[in-house]
Amino acid sequence: RREQARLKDSVVEEDTEEWQKDPHFTGLERVGGVDLSYIKGDESRACASLVVLSYPALQVLYQDCRMVAVSAPYVAGFLAFREVPVLVEAVQRLQREEPQLQPQVLLVDGNGLLHPRGFGTACHLGVLTDLPCIGVAKNLLHVDGLARDELHREQVRSLQRSGETFPLTGTSGKVLGMVLRSYNNSSKPLYVSVGHRVSLGTAVRLVRACCRFRIPEPIRQVRPHPREHGRA
């Protein structure tokens, strides 16, 4: 908890790059996605994946999927301590081997500020790499009074078209993230939250811009490969 609190002090919840402030993201050329996928029946090994896509074409420029040993135990609320070190290694490997392909922003399959202590995987990875990061989750994390209750389901049903959103406001009064309908043909929303060096509004706009289907391409493109290794 102390380490989490120390790192959390470094999180920047606003836009820091010029391209983020442009309505068309002019200047953004490379968007990354990361994911960690466990071997079925073996929680000690995983496939750490990093992909970099061009923007706005969303063509794959770089892929890295490596089997890694995962030594830290799973503890609810502290998942980042188990997963982020190998994701940081993947980013550093890219920076060494193909520095010209370093992503200008990372989409993380997980949460950012939408976390029991406001410091999810997207925040943790962002602080350690100093890259803008966005949390993109497929399910609602029940924190600060947020719950997948009937009111929440009704709000989700009210999202009729791609791009429609509503804020996730906790009982504390803080907006922890945004619910986004990312694709017309899917009624299942995404839960977008700030990771590091990006505002919530920019995070939502960029996630939507990266969606050809429900899941944004930088995350969707890292997912097929781990299945070859028996993804759970």
N, C-alpha and C positions, 0 to 999 in steps of 0.2 A: 504493500500500500504506500509506503514512504517513497519508493522508487517511482511508482505511478504518479504520485502527487508532484514529485520533483520534475518529472518529464512534462507533466500536464501544464506546468507554468510556462513552457516554451511554445505551446500551441498558439498559432495565429489564426483567428477566425474571420479574416477579411482577405480580399483580393490583394495580391502583392505584385502581379504581373500585368503589363499593359494589355496583352491579348485578352485577359479576363474581363477587362472593362469595355471591350469592343463588342457591339451587338452581334457581329458575325464571327467573333473570335479570330479576327485578322492577326496573323503572326503565330497562331498555333499550328504546328506542323506534325507533332508526334504525341500520341496519347498511349499510355501504358496501362496494362491490366495485370493484376497478380492474384494468385490463388494457391492454396495448399490443399492437396487431396490425399486422403489417407488410403493405405492399402487395406483391402477388405480383410477383416479379422486380425489386423496387425496395426496397433496404434503407435508402434515405435518407428515406423517408416512412412514416408509420405513423398509425394511428387510436388516439388516446389516449382511453380510455373510463372514465367514472366513473358509477356508478349508486348510488342510495340507496334502500333498501327499508325499509318499516315492519317493526317486530318486535312481536309474533310473526307477524303476518299475512303478511309477506313480499310486500307490494304495492309496486309501483314508485312512489316519491315524486318522484324526480329522475333525469334522464338527461342525460349530456353526452358526445358522441362527436365529436371534432374531428380533422381531418387536421393533422398537425404534421410539421415537418422534424426529422429525427434526424441530428445532425452527428457525434457521438462514434462512433468505430469500435467494432465488437464485439471485446471481449477476454474470453476465458473467465475467469470468476471476478470480473469487473468489470462485468457487465451492468448493474448498477444505475446506474453513472455515465452510461450511454447512455439509460436509460429513466426513471429517477426524476425528473429535472428536469421533464419534461413532465407527469408524474403529480402532482407538487407543484403545478404551475401549475393543473391541473384542480381540485385541492382548494382552492387559494387563490381561484379564480374562484367556486366554490360559496360559500366563506366570505364573499366580497364581495356576491354577487348574491342568495343565498338562505341567509343565516346561520342561520335557524331550522331548516334541513334538514341542518346539518352532521352527519355520521355520528358515532356514539359509538365505533365500532370499524370498521376497514377489513380486509376479506379480500383478500389479494393473490394473484394468479395467479403463484405462484413460491415461493421459499424464504425463511426467516428465518435462524435459527441453523444450520440444516442447509445449510452452506456451507463451502468450503475454509478460510476464515478466520473463520467464525462471524458473517458479516455480509452476508446476502443482501438481496434487494430489499425484503422486508417489514421488515427491521431498518432499512435505509437510509431508506425512506419514513416509517417510524414516528418515527425520530429527527428528521427534517427537518420533519415536520408536527406532531410531539408528540401524535399520535393513537395509541391502542392499535391494533396491527396484528398480523395472523396470516398466516403463509405457508401456502398450500394448493397443493401440487404434485401433478401426475398421475403423475409418474415419479420414481424414486429417483435422487438425485444421489449419485454414488460418491465419498464423502469419508470420511476417518478410518477406512478399512478396510471401510466399508459397501459391499456389492456385491449385485447381483441374481443371486446364485448359487443353488444348489439349496436350501440351508438357508433362504434368504430366501423362495424360492418355496413351500417347504413351510410356512413360517410364515404366508404369505399364504393358502394353501389352508386353513389351520386356522381362519381367520376365517369362521365359518359364518353369522352373523347381523349385521344392521345394528347398529352401535354397538360391535362387538368390535374390540379394538385389541391391538397389541404395541409395545413401545418400540424405537426405533432407537438402539442403544448402540454407539458407535464403539470402536475398539481403545484409545482414550485412556481409556475407561471413562465418558465423558460421554454422557448421553442427549441426542441431538441433535433428536429429534422423535418422532412417534408415527405408526404405520401404522394407518389407520382404514378399516374396511369401512363405507361411508357409506350403502349402499343394498342391500336384500336381493337385488334382481334383478341386481346387478352384482358380479362376483367381482374386479373391478379396484379396488384400494384407493386411498385418498388418503394423501399424506404431509404431515402437519401439523407445523408448527414455530412456535416463538415468534418474533414480530417485535419488538414493543415494548410495554411496559406491560400485559402479560398473562402469566399462568402457562400452562404446557403443558396442564395438566388443564383449565383454563377454555377454552383455545383449542380443544381437542378437543370438549368439550361443546357449544360454540357452533357449530362447524362442523357437527357432527351435527344440531343443532337447526335449522340453515338448509338442510338437504338434503331436498328432495322427490324428487330423483333422485340420481345419483352425485355430480354437481358441485353444491356449495352455491349456492343461488339468487343471492346477491350477485355471484358470479363468472359463473354461467350466464347471468344477465340482461345482462351487458355483452358477451357473446360474439356474439349473432346479428347485431348491427349492423355490426361490421367486415367481415363476409362480403359485405355489399353493396358494399364498396370493394375486393373481390378479395382477401380474406384468404388468406394462404399456408397 
